[in-house]
Amino acid sequence: MAQFPDLVSAQPLTDAQAMALAIEAGQRVRGTTYPNPPIGCVILDTAGIAVGVAGTEPVGGRHAEPQALEMAGPRAQGGTAVVTLEPCNHIGRTPPCTEALAAAGVSRVIFAVADPNPVAAGGSEWLRYKDIEVVEEFQRDRVTAGYLRPWLHWQRTRRPHITLKTAGTLDGFAAATDRTSQWITGEQSRARVHIDRARRQAIVVGTGTVLADNPRLTARTSDGEDLSTQPLRIAIGTSEVAADANIRGDSFRHIRTHDVEVALETMADMGLIDVLVEGGPRLASAFLEADAVDAIESYIAPAFLGAGLPVTSSNHETSITDISRFRTVAVETLGDDILITALRSGKDRG
């Protein structure tokens, strides 16, 4: 189950507050639902109190709406459903969410994003036909810039959404000249990276990083224990990966190419929707130069090295006209570090 009783409220909520809860519920199930979208749903009773909060179960399980309705019970009657994505209106592995909402007696449905999947779309029209009030595109930009973005990108392009993770000093270095990098960023940043890994379908590094650093790329607790959800681990490059490399295991794939386009096509064929590229510098530059980066998560430590290995590394001469611009959507403080989250500018990448 993906029901969250800790998120129910004791006091009435505004629509915006309810959508914030729905976003939190969807964020909690990110990485567990693909190829289905990670959706959050909140049921408000007639007084505006959140009496049911849920997210999408893993594929084959229930969607967020019926789980939230189950929590709410009879208090859903006459209430409001607040959902991050338009309720589905088709029979797949589960019944239509629109019918569940109508059967529960919900009088109002608020959602952030219209479903771009033509198979599942049409929920708003069906609900209106049943005399249920529908509010569309409520806080749409907030949801499309967040955790639902990779799935929306996949629906539009049938290609994986690529987030590039970088970590470095204020002067732009990811490691010292002797390749040592533990630890440039602090404990809170490292903990966030592991949480982020668990929410992704796949983590990607270059074979150069595998040979130099022998990373595990698993999602772990601060005590070094593996988290319950683990991403696929991918090495890109033509160099061989040793049989005893830490990255190897059941959840390891080697994409033998230096061509980013080929790598993207291979990952798309694997059904990968949400991919985190962790480096190193040459791989990061290759994805940037191929215009394949949709979002960046940049961890910056308040430190200077003066010299070392840069966050990105390219052999090409550049001009200011070659600059890749991104739009900052969040800045967080993690201990002494800063995490900047930015989305690709200049075109719709969601």
Sequence and secondary structure as in RCSB ss.txt:
>XXXX:A:sequence
MAQFPDLVSAQPLTDAQAMALAIEAGQRVRGTTYPNPPIGCVILDTAGIAVGVAGTEPVGGRHAEPQALEMAGPR
AQGGTAVVTLEPCNHIGRTPPCTEALAAAGVSRVIFAVADPNPVAAGGSEWLRYKDIEVVEEFQRDRVTAGYLRP
WLHWQRTRRPHITLKTAGTLDGFAAATDRTSQWITGEQSRARVHIDRARRQAIVVGTGTVLADNPRLTARTSDGE
DLSTQPLRIAIGTSEVAADANIRGDSFRHIRTHDVEVALETMADMGLIDVLVEGGPRLASAFLEADAVDAIESYI
APAFLGAGLPVTSSNHETSITDISRFRTVAVETLGDDILITALRSGKDRG
>XXXX:A:secstr
  B GGG  SS   HHHHHHHHHHHHHHTTTSSTTS   EEEEE TTS EEEEEE  STTS  HHHHHHHHHGGG
GTT EEEEEE    S SSS  HHHHHHHTT  EEEEEE    TTT  HHHHHHHTT EEE STTHHHHHTTTTHH
HHHHHHHSS EEEEEEEEETTSEEE TTS  TTSS HHHHHHHHHHHHTSSEEEEEHHHHHHH      B TTS 
B SS  EEEEESSS   TT TT STTEEEE  S HHHHHHHHHHTT  EEEEEE HHHHHHHHHTT   EEEEEE
ES   SSSEESS  SS   GGG   EEEEEEEEETTEEEEEEEE SS   
